Amino acid sequence: MGYLAGAEPSQPVLVAEIGGQNSIPKKVLDTILGELKNAGLLHSKKGKDGGYNLGLSTS
């Protein structure tokens, strides 16, 4: 979440980028990100321009 907090809010971050910058295996990271998404803390977008970003609203 700290890595995503430092990312551009409008640009989803790829799992490979998060894992590579933090030395976290993809399988472990997929589990963590899935749980954070289910808790409403992250949003995900599939496809070419997909990835994860923080899910907390600023309103």
ZIDAGI-V198664 format. One record per residue. N is the residue number from 1. SS is DSSP state (helix for helix, strand for strand, loop for the rest). PHI is phi in degrees with one decimal (none if undefined). PSI is psi in degrees with one decimal (none if undefined). Layout:
BEGIN
((N,SS,PHI,PSI) (N,SS,PHI,PSI))
END
This chain:
BEGIN
((1,loop,none,-34.1) (2,helix,-63.0,-40.1) (3,helix,-64.2,-42.9) (4,helix,-67.6,-31.6) (5,helix,-65.1,-28.6) (6,loop,-88.2,-4.2) (7,loop,-88.1,161.7) (8,loop,-62.2,123.3) (9,loop,-58.4,-31.8) (10,loop,-86.4,-5.3) (11,loop,-113.1,110.9) (12,loop,-60.7,145.7) (13,strand,-105.0,133.4) (14,loop,-70.1,148.0) (15,helix,-58.8,-40.3) (16,helix,-61.8,-36.5) (17,helix,-68.7,-45.4) (18,helix,-61.3,-48.6) (19,helix,-63.5,-41.8) (20,helix,-66.1,-39.9) (21,helix,-74.7,-20.8) (22,helix,-118.9,7.7) (23,loop,52.1,48.5) (24,loop,-114.3,126.1) (25,loop,-59.9,143.2) (26,helix,-56.1,-42.3) (27,helix,-61.4,-42.7) (28,helix,-67.3,-44.4) (29,helix,-64.8,-39.3) (30,helix,-58.0,-41.0) (31,helix,-65.8,-46.8) (32,helix,-62.6,-48.1) (33,helix,-64.2,-37.3) (34,helix,-61.8,-42.8) (35,helix,-66.9,-40.2) (36,helix,-66.6,-35.8) (37,helix,-66.1,-45.0) (38,helix,-62.9,-28.5) (39,loop,-82.1,-4.4) (40,loop,84.2,10.3) (41,loop,-87.1,-19.8) (42,strand,-130.0,155.2) (43,strand,-115.5,150.4) (44,strand,-129.0,153.5) (45,strand,-134.2,129.7) (46,loop,-91.5,159.9) (47,loop,105.1,-168.9) (48,loop,-55.9,-44.6) (49,loop,-101.4,28.9) (50,loop,-86.5,177.5) (51,strand,150.7,-158.9) (52,strand,-120.7,147.4) (53,strand,-146.7,168.0) (54,strand,-62.4,142.9) (55,loop,-102.6,-0.1) (56,loop,-77.7,133.3) (57,loop,-84.1,157.5) (58,loop,-99.5,5.5) (59,loop,-89.2,none))
END
